[in-house]
């Protein structure tokens, strides 16, 4: 009886030696950059086992290396903390060898980046930051130019500032400036391409489709009443101010 217990302990220790801190190199989501992991497996099934300790340990190592590789390839090495959590959670799952009887096990690991890969990640992040700054500056410049050129006067000023501006072509330039300005006026930066901004465009087109002063007064009156009905008194006051200003300008024009 004692000999049998001693034999089981010896087998358990032999298997444990083969499953403690075995290493595996894992690919990441970034080509050429990988993780290194040290895995320790715990056998949950009590001996005796249906195979020799070396054979059993090798089978478990093979399964765990593949399991770690399958999930690590989707992890970003720039976010090492998340990669550690994801791979560790995957290896904590209970698994079993298809032996008779089955041998159950689970594992833990220590995941890191080798020095060369740490340097590669640092270089990658630095390049991404530089590119982000370049993209932001380019986008800001494009938005500033587009905003300026949406005004026909700004286009005309640019033409006048040319050394070889031909004043005999001024009427043609004015016509072209209006067309170009209309095209730029339709441009919207990415952060303004929202439903609210699209609704604003629809409202602007709707108001412009009623050119008569009496029609516009009616629209502003309805807009004011709608805001009051929606319990937005501050907005109603602003709409009323627009109505009063429009009425004043019409009266001044009649005079």
ZISUL-V358324 format. One record per residue. N is the residue number from 1. OMEGA is omega in degrees with one decimal (999 if undefined). D_LAST is the distance of its C-alpha to the last C-alpha in Angstrom with 2 decimals. Layout:
# ZISUL-V358324
n=[N N]
omega=[OMEGA OMEGA]
d_last=[D_LAST D_LAST]
This chain:
# ZISUL-V358324
n=[1 2 3 4 5 6 7 8 9 10 11 12 13 14 15 16 17 18 19 20 21 22 23 24 25 26 27 28 29 30 31 32 33 34 35 36 37 38 39 40 41 42 43 44 45 46 47 48 49 50 51 52 53 54 55 56 57 58 59 60 61 62 63 64 65 66 67 68 69 70 71 72 73 74 75 76 77 78 79 80 81 82 83 84 85 86 87 88 89 90 91 92 93 94 95 96 97 98 99 100 101 102 103 104 105 106 107 108 109 110 111 112 113 114 115 116 117 118 119 120 121 122 123 124 125 126 127 128 129 130 131 132 133 134 135 136 137 138 139 140 141 142 143 144 145 146 147 148 149 150 151 152 153 154 155 156 157 158 159 160 161 162 163 164 165 166 167 168 169 170 171 172 173 174 175 176 177 178 179 180 181 182 183 184 185 186 187 188 189 190 191 192 193 194 195 196 197 198 199 200 201 202 203 204 205 206 207 208 209 210 211 212 213 214 215 216 217 218 219 220 221 222 223 224 225 226 227 228 229 230 231 232 233 234 235 236 237 238 239 240 241 242 243 244 245 246 247 248 249 250 251 252 253 254 255]
omega=[178.2 178.7 179.8 178.2 178.5 179.2 179.4 178.8 179.5 179.1 179.5 179.6 -179.8 178.3 -178.9 179.3 -178.8 -175.8 -179.2 175.0 173.4 -168.9 174.7 175.2 -173.0 174.0 177.2 178.1 178.8 -178.8 177.4 179.2 -177.0 177.0 166.8 -177.1 171.9 -172.4 173.2 -179.0 176.6 177.4 -177.1 -179.0 179.3 174.6 11.5 -178.0 -177.4 178.6 178.0 -174.8 -180.0 -179.9 179.7 -179.4 179.6 179.6 179.2 179.1 -179.3 -179.4 -176.6 176.3 178.8 179.6 178.9 -179.3 -177.6 -176.4 -178.0 -177.1 176.8 -176.1 179.8 -179.5 176.1 177.5 -172.7 -178.2 178.7 178.6 178.2 -179.1 -175.5 -177.3 179.6 179.1 -179.8 -177.9 177.9 179.1 179.0 178.6 179.2 173.0 -179.5 177.7 178.2 1.8 179.3 175.8 -176.9 -179.5 169.4 -173.1 170.7 -179.4 169.5 -174.8 -179.9 174.3 173.8 -177.2 -179.3 -179.6 173.6 178.7 179.3 178.4 178.7 178.5 179.7 -179.9 178.0 178.6 179.0 178.7 179.3 -179.9 178.5 178.4 178.8 -179.1 -179.2 -180.0 178.5 180.0 178.7 179.1 179.5 -179.8 179.4 179.0 -179.8 178.6 179.8 -174.8 174.0 180.0 -179.1 179.9 179.5 177.4 179.9 178.0 178.4 -179.9 -178.6 -177.6 177.9 -179.8 -175.6 -179.4 -179.3 -174.4 178.3 -179.7 -173.7 -178.0 178.3 178.9 178.7 179.3 179.6 -179.8 178.7 179.9 179.9 -179.5 178.0 179.0 179.6 180.0 178.8 179.6 175.4 174.3 -176.8 -176.5 177.9 -179.5 -179.4 178.7 -178.8 179.6 176.2 177.4 177.8 177.7 178.9 -179.6 179.4 178.4 179.7 -180.0 -179.1 -178.8 176.9 -172.0 -175.5 178.9 -179.0 177.6 -179.7 178.3 178.8 -178.9 179.4 177.2 178.1 179.3 178.0 -179.2 179.3 178.7 176.0 179.2 179.4 178.8 174.5 -172.9 -179.5 177.8 178.3 178.3 178.3 177.6 177.8 177.7 176.0 179.2 -179.3 179.1 179.2 -179.6 -179.3 -178.6 178.7 178.6 178.7 178.0 178.5 -178.8 999]
d_last=[119.10 118.39 118.74 116.16 113.64 114.28 113.75 110.38 109.24 110.36 108.44 105.30 105.56 106.12 103.04 100.99 102.02 100.70 97.36 96.48 93.89 94.14 91.52 89.08 86.46 83.29 80.47 76.88 73.57 73.30 75.60 78.28 77.76 80.04 81.35 84.88 86.14 89.32 90.08 92.54 93.57 95.22 97.64 97.29 100.33 103.71 106.57 108.67 106.36 106.92 106.93 108.16 106.01 105.11 104.11 102.10 100.23 99.45 97.99 95.78 94.57 93.73 91.64 89.77 89.04 87.48 85.52 84.12 83.31 81.50 78.97 78.76 77.49 74.18 73.81 71.77 73.99 71.00 71.00 74.68 74.44 73.00 75.56 78.34 77.13 76.71 80.09 81.94 80.59 81.69 85.20 85.62 85.74 89.27 90.93 94.40 96.89 97.99 101.59 104.03 103.45 99.85 99.24 95.98 94.14 90.85 89.75 87.75 86.65 85.45 82.76 81.74 80.66 83.29 82.53 81.58 79.15 77.65 76.95 75.47 73.12 72.02 71.33 69.42 67.19 66.55 65.53 63.22 61.52 61.06 59.64 57.26 55.89 55.52 53.72 51.29 50.47 50.04 47.76 45.62 45.35 44.38 41.69 40.27 40.21 38.71 35.92 35.19 35.36 32.94 30.22 29.80 29.08 32.43 34.17 32.76 33.95 37.36 37.56 36.62 39.29 41.97 44.24 44.33 40.62 40.12 36.70 37.18 36.90 33.56 31.67 34.48 34.53 30.81 31.44 34.57 32.96 30.43 33.37 35.52 32.85 32.36 36.14 36.35 33.46 35.72 38.52 39.39 42.14 45.07 44.13 40.71 42.27 42.47 41.55 38.71 37.18 37.74 36.01 33.02 32.91 33.10 30.24 28.05 28.92 28.31 24.74 24.00 25.38 22.41 19.49 17.15 14.62 16.35 19.65 18.97 17.94 21.20 23.21 22.17 22.95 26.31 27.00 26.54 28.78 31.35 31.67 32.16 34.74 36.51 36.75 34.72 32.55 31.69 30.37 28.47 26.73 25.76 24.45 22.47 20.96 19.96 18.41 16.46 15.36 14.33 12.37 10.56 9.86 8.65 6.19 5.10 5.38 3.78 0.00]
